[in-house]
Amino acid sequence: MTTGLRLLLLFYALATIFISGGLFFKRAGLSYTLLSLFGLIFGLEMLDFLFSTSKMVFIHPEWYGYYHIPMGFLYGPVLWFHFQCFLKPDFKFKWIHSLHLLPFLAVVISLLDIFLMTGNERIQYVSIHFLDRMMPYNYARSWLILAYGAAIVYLVYRHFSSLAGKKRVYAIAICAIYFLTAVLLSWLVGYASGWRQFIYYYLLVSTMVFLIGYTLYRDPRFLDQIARKYLHSALAKGDMEKIAEKVRVSLKDEKLFLRKDLTLRKLSEEIEEKPHKISQTLSELMKESFSDLINRARVDHAKEMLLDPSFNHYKIEAIALESGFNNKVTFHKAFQKFESMTPATYKSQHT
């Protein structure tokens, strides 16, 4: 029975790595890259588990003990950044985000003395000091994964009302899988009587990850189909056209884009529509994200100011602020995105 389970796990490990590579090359974008990285890390961990619990470890002891503990401290940050990119299309990495990697780096540094041992020395040391040296790392690993699970659930909860149907399905599925498996892993670390019990954990998680990854790889429209069939938030085209007209009026006549604190939720309050309905309308009918919609309106307003002689005494930064941007940098990025030139070049070419 155990041999059969190990062979099944080997298949899942190789398939997960293969599908991760397929997602990486088939779908562009940082969000998919991070999801591919998550799958790759997990696939390699399954291979490491199979190696460490087999006789191969005595044939090639030099590979023992490097992977499992430190790489476990990357699951949470990688999936957290994936959801940041998934929920916020304009999300940008900042230096402060590197703090999420501190636990991983701290563990690698603290394990250097073990990593520098020979393979046989490492096997013997881990065997002798498993409870007093290695178990604390396992506890910290499982609790960090659990903490990130809670953080990701909270992150999705905060943005849930602005998610359209297909994104809701995806967010709920991934959150449920990650959080439940994090709880299971924490329980196993505390109460498992041997490595054989962990094989069921890997089989459960890998089955779910494999099915989701394979489905998304073979049929990228699967989430759309599920959303339309099962979610009550689906809108008819006529309803979306009415919402789109409300959005256009609020931007053209009321110039809500001039509000620097404008968010999807605040827009929904102004036009009296649910945030997720606006999000679905933008995605499926208007083919534009909320941030692009607002920035495009702001850029159009800035173009009018740039060509208006009564604003000749305004500096570029002043025009940016008057158009609803928070600073000159975001104004320049948005202007170049939509006009393929700087505001100064646009002004010189049209006056």
Secondary structure, 3 states (H helix, E strand, C coil): CHHHHHHHHHHHHHHHHHHHHHHHHHCCCHHHHHHHHHHHHHHHHHHHHHHHCCCHHHHCHHHCCCCHHHHCCCHHHHHHHHHHHHHCCCCCCCHHHHHHHHHHHHHHHHCHHHHCCCHHHHHHHHHHCHHHHHHHHHHHHHHHHHHHHHHHHHHHHHHHHHCCHHHHHHHHHHHHHHHHHHHHHHHHHHHCCCHHHHHHHHHHHHHHHHHHHHHHHHCCCHHHHHHHHHCCCCCCHHHHHHHHHHHHHHHHCCCHHHCCCCCHHHHHHHHCCCHHHHHHHHHHHHCCCHHHHHHHHHHHHHHHHHHCHHHCCCCHHHHHHHCCCCCHHHHHHHHHHHHCCCHHHHHHHHC
